[in-house]
């Protein structure tokens, strides 16, 4: 259903989605008609293609009605038919959202995403999710873009020697898993006779959010940092971002 919801963004960017299932043509026809699916769904009744791509879900027992399904995932293929990215999870109930794949692989903003921007004398920070909606089992990307001002720098997480490191933390949410934050590589700046790990100009912090909830929730995160320039350091700061997420039922 999410593929169908985002179909206009695929069309606008000349991307062609296909789905493959172990279900019969008859079953897929009924499903497509019921949910107004217009993109191609390919039937692989004996899971021959699924096995050829080595994505057959061997965790499902032979006597189970789901026997034959693949691990949930997606291949991204370029115009020459070469795989440029892929995303798979061992848990059948977990998968990347279409919006996350559009953003991560094709650098396409699917719009409608929750955004919060905070600006002060040190920096301008923009927090956003790859989508404002989440289904149970979906994975979305959280991004924090930071543009530093006035030749100021902030300290990387690995900094030592009494400097205050930059850190991004999240309030815990029941049934929501937030993975480890990815920080960019630091540069080293000569300060007081030593090389100090810092960030300058523009940086991006990212992580992924896995939803298991069946209701709306708000993602709350805090950015802690201390900014300095070549002459002085300023008071440590804590910026709080809150992004609302709307829950959608799986079909």
PEZI-V664110 format. One record per run of one state. SS is the DSSP state (helix for helix, strand for strand, loop for the rest). FROM is the first residue (numbers start at 1). TO is the last residue. Records with the same first field share a line. If there is no record, write none. Layout:
# PEZI-V664110
SS: FROM-TO + FROM-TO
This chain:
# PEZI-V664110
loop: 1-1 + 6-6 + 13-17 + 22-24 + 36-39 + 44-47 + 53-55 + 57-69 + 71-72 + 78-82 + 89-94 + 97-97 + 107-114 + 120-122 + 130-132 + 136-137 + 149-152 + 156-164 + 166-166 + 171-172 + 174-175 + 179-181 + 183-186 + 192-193 + 201-201 + 212-216 + 226-226 + 229-232 + 234-236 + 249-251
helix: 2-5 + 7-12 + 25-35 + 48-52 + 98-106
strand: 18-21 + 40-43 + 56-56 + 70-70 + 73-77 + 83-88 + 95-96 + 115-119 + 123-129 + 133-135 + 138-148 + 153-155 + 165-165 + 167-170 + 173-173 + 176-178 + 182-182 + 187-191 + 194-200 + 202-211 + 217-225 + 227-228 + 233-233 + 237-248
